[in-house]
Amino acid sequence: MPRKGPSRRKLAADRRRRRAKVEIALERLGECYDHPRWAGPRLDAVSELVLTILSQNTADVNSHRAFVALRERYPGWEAVLEAPTDELTDVIRPGGLAPTKAPRIQHVLAEIRDARGNFDLGFLADLPLEAAREWLDSLPGIGRKTAAIVLLFGFGRPALPVDTHVFRVAQRLGLLPPKADLLRAHDLLEEVLQPEEVYPFHVELIRHGRDTCWAPRPICAICPLTDICDYFSLVQRGKAKSAPPPRQASADRPPRYHDELIHGWMPPE
């Protein structure tokens, strides 16, 4: 039977093309965003997991407010697990979607305790990366991106979380095919990254997506990547639109909360 899909040679050539773009993006965005490096966990792994659940479909400020309220109300994860779900819902209400997130948090905590006998996820540091990812994926309501956040931020492991900013910037640059879904995007991007590049790539693309490569229209006039960007080639041909440059340079704008969070710093009270 004839082979379906691209040949191995074509796939290898595509990986080389995407790898070349990744190297340029890392170099230039690193110069813009101070070459971020993982400097240790910002939180323990269960806290990272719970904060990520709270952050789903809400602003970072709100999810942090809900996380702080949860930690102030309950002395430990056992207390969170044993709390009446209606009570926990009220505690985390500032984070939004509390009726969904409260039972999800308790289900996850119950699975961890039942599987491990405690709430210590330190064993994930020693598992093979794919096994660690699969273990987290097996928890209720935890997908590829959340698992990657815990592994990357909690342990410095080379698992790439692909959020909306990373996905948008990568797709515009041509690092992803137009019809790639989020799950496939994780694999396609990880295969062209070296382990030590995963953290800076994640942080730099998020910052670039927030500062320059906006949705729905990027500010191409101030982007250092236009010469390798598939989207900008469409702009030049009049087939896509870009936003005018801002009156205030990004370096002069105050730092955003998310910029602090993704660097592993906790925001002020």
VENUR-V294430 format. One record per residue. RES is the residue in three letters. SS is DSSP state (~ for helix, > for strand, _ for the rest). BURIAL is # if it has 16 or more other ideal C-beta (glycine too) atoms within 10 Angstrom, else .. D_FIRST is the distance of its C-alpha to the first C-alpha in Angstrom with 1 decimal. Layout:
# VENUR-V294430
<<RES,SS,BURIAL,D_FIRST> <RES,SS,BURIAL,D_FIRST>>
This chain:
# VENUR-V294430
<<MET,_,.,0.0> <PRO,_,.,3.8> <ARG,_,.,6.5> <LYS,_,.,8.8> <GLY,_,.,12.5> <PRO,_,.,14.6> <SER,_,.,14.1> <ARG,~,.,16.3> <ARG,~,.,18.7> <LYS,~,.,19.2> <LEU,~,.,19.7> <ALA,~,.,22.2> <ALA,~,.,24.0> <ASP,~,.,24.3> <ARG,~,.,25.9> <ARG,~,.,28.3> <ARG,~,.,29.3> <ARG,~,#,30.0> <ARG,~,.,31.8> <ALA,~,.,34.0> <LYS,~,#,35.0> <VAL,~,#,35.7> <GLU,~,.,38.1> <ILE,~,.,40.0> <ALA,~,#,40.2> <LEU,~,#,41.6> <GLU,~,.,44.1> <ARG,~,#,45.5> <LEU,~,#,45.4> <GLY,~,#,47.0> <GLU,~,.,49.8> <CYS,~,#,50.3> <TYR,_,#,50.1> <ASP,_,.,51.8> <HIS,_,.,48.8> <PRO,_,#,48.7> <ARG,_,.,48.1> <TRP,_,#,47.9> <ALA,_,.,51.5> <GLY,_,.,51.2> <PRO,_,.,50.7> <ARG,_,#,52.5> <LEU,_,#,52.6> <ASP,_,.,51.9> <ALA,~,#,48.3> <VAL,~,#,49.3> <SER,~,#,51.3> <GLU,~,#,48.4> <LEU,~,#,46.3> <VAL,~,#,49.0> <LEU,~,#,49.7> <THR,~,#,46.0> <ILE,~,#,46.0> <LEU,~,#,49.3> <SER,~,#,47.8> <GLN,_,#,45.0> <ASN,_,.,45.6> <THR,_,#,49.1> <ALA,_,.,51.0> <ASP,~,#,51.6> <VAL,~,.,55.3> <ASN,~,#,55.1> <SER,~,#,52.7> <HIS,~,#,55.0> <ARG,~,#,58.0> <ALA,~,#,56.5> <PHE,~,#,55.6> <VAL,~,.,59.1> <ALA,~,#,60.6> <LEU,~,#,58.5> <ARG,~,#,59.5> <GLU,~,.,63.1> <ARG,~,.,63.2> <TYR,_,#,61.7> <PRO,_,.,62.6> <GLY,_,.,59.2> <TRP,~,#,55.8> <GLU,~,.,57.2> <ALA,~,.,59.6> <VAL,~,#,56.8> <LEU,~,#,54.9> <GLU,~,.,58.0> <ALA,_,#,59.3> <PRO,_,.,59.3> <THR,~,.,56.2> <ASP,~,.,58.5> <GLU,~,.,60.6> <LEU,~,#,57.6> <THR,~,#,56.4> <ASP,~,.,59.8> <VAL,~,#,59.8> <ILE,_,#,56.5> <ARG,~,#,57.0> <PRO,~,#,57.5> <GLY,~,#,53.9> <GLY,_,#,52.7> <LEU,_,#,50.5> <ALA,~,#,52.7> <PRO,~,.,52.2> <THR,~,.,48.5> <LYS,~,#,48.9> <ALA,~,#,51.7> <PRO,~,.,50.0> <ARG,~,#,46.8> <ILE,~,#,48.9> <GLN,~,#,50.6> <HIS,~,.,47.3> <VAL,~,#,46.0> <LEU,~,#,49.2> <ALA,~,.,49.3> <GLU,~,.,45.8> <ILE,~,#,46.8> <ARG,~,.,50.1> <ASP,~,.,48.6> <ALA,~,.,45.9> <ARG,~,.,48.1> <GLY,_,.,51.7> <ASN,_,.,52.7> <PHE,_,#,51.6> <ASP,_,.,50.8> <LEU,_,#,47.3> <GLY,~,.,48.1> <PHE,~,.,45.7> <LEU,~,#,42.8> <ALA,~,.,44.0> <ASP,_,.,43.1> <LEU,_,.,39.7> <PRO,_,.,36.5> <LEU,~,.,35.7> <GLU,~,.,32.6> <ALA,~,.,34.7> <ALA,~,#,37.5> <ARG,~,#,35.4> <GLU,~,.,33.9> <TRP,~,#,37.5> <LEU,~,#,38.8> <ASP,~,.,35.8> <SER,_,.,36.8> <LEU,_,#,40.2> <PRO,_,.,40.7> <GLY,_,.,40.1> <ILE,_,#,39.0> <GLY,_,.,35.8> <ARG,~,#,34.2> <LYS,~,#,36.8> <THR,~,#,39.8> <ALA,~,#,38.5> <ALA,~,#,38.1> <ILE,~,#,41.6> <VAL,~,#,43.1> <LEU,~,#,41.4> <LEU,~,#,42.1> <PHE,~,#,45.6> <GLY,~,#,46.7> <PHE,~,#,45.4> <GLY,_,#,44.3> <ARG,_,#,40.8> <PRO,_,#,38.0> <ALA,_,#,36.5> <LEU,_,#,36.2> <PRO,_,#,37.5> <VAL,_,#,36.0> <ASP,_,#,38.6> <THR,~,.,38.9> <HIS,~,#,40.6> <VAL,~,#,38.1> <PHE,~,#,35.2> <ARG,~,#,36.9> <VAL,~,#,38.0> <ALA,~,#,34.6> <GLN,~,#,32.8> <ARG,~,#,35.4> <LEU,~,#,35.2> <GLY,_,#,31.4> <LEU,_,#,30.7> <LEU,_,#,28.5> <PRO,_,.,26.2> <PRO,_,.,28.0> <LYS,_,.,26.2> <ALA,_,#,26.3> <ASP,_,.,28.1> <LEU,~,.,30.8> <LEU,~,.,28.8> <ARG,~,.,26.1> <ALA,~,#,28.9> <HIS,~,#,30.4> <ASP,~,.,27.4> <LEU,~,#,26.9> <LEU,~,#,30.6> <GLU,~,#,31.1> <GLU,_,.,28.5> <VAL,_,#,30.5> <LEU,_,#,33.9> <GLN,_,.,35.9> <PRO,~,.,37.6> <GLU,~,.,41.0> <GLU,~,#,39.8> <VAL,~,#,38.7> <TYR,~,#,42.2> <PRO,~,#,43.4> <PHE,~,#,40.2> <HIS,~,#,40.6> <VAL,~,#,44.3> <GLU,~,#,44.2> <LEU,~,#,41.5> <ILE,~,#,43.5> <ARG,~,#,46.7> <HIS,~,#,45.2> <GLY,~,#,43.8> <ARG,~,#,47.3> <ASP,~,#,49.3> <THR,_,#,47.4> <CYS,_,#,43.9> <TRP,_,.,45.2> <ALA,_,.,43.5> <PRO,_,.,43.3> <ARG,_,.,44.7> <PRO,_,#,44.8> <ILE,_,#,47.8> <CYS,~,#,46.0> <ALA,~,.,49.4> <ILE,~,.,50.1> <CYS,_,#,46.6> <PRO,_,#,46.1> <LEU,_,#,42.3> <THR,~,#,42.1> <ASP,~,.,40.9> <ILE,~,#,37.7> <CYS,_,#,37.3> <ASP,~,.,34.7> <TYR,~,#,37.0> <PHE,~,#,40.0> <SER,~,.,38.2> <LEU,~,.,37.9> <VAL,~,#,41.6> <GLN,~,.,42.5> <ARG,_,.,40.8> <GLY,_,.,42.5> <LYS,_,.,39.4> <ALA,_,#,40.5> <LYS,_,.,43.9> <SER,_,#,45.8> <ALA,_,.,49.0> <PRO,_,.,52.3> <PRO,_,.,53.5> <PRO,_,.,55.8> <ARG,_,.,59.5> <GLN,_,.,59.7> <ALA,_,.,57.6> <SER,~,.,55.3> <ALA,~,.,57.3> <ASP,~,.,60.4> <ARG,_,.,59.0> <PRO,_,.,59.8> <PRO,_,.,57.1> <ARG,_,.,55.1> <TYR,~,.,55.0> <HIS,~,#,51.2> <ASP,~,#,51.6> <GLU,~,.,53.9> <LEU,~,#,51.8> <ILE,~,#,48.6> <HIS,_,#,50.7> <GLY,_,#,51.9> <TRP,_,.,55.4> <MET,_,.,57.0> <PRO,_,.,58.7> <PRO,_,.,62.4> <GLU,_,.,63.9>>
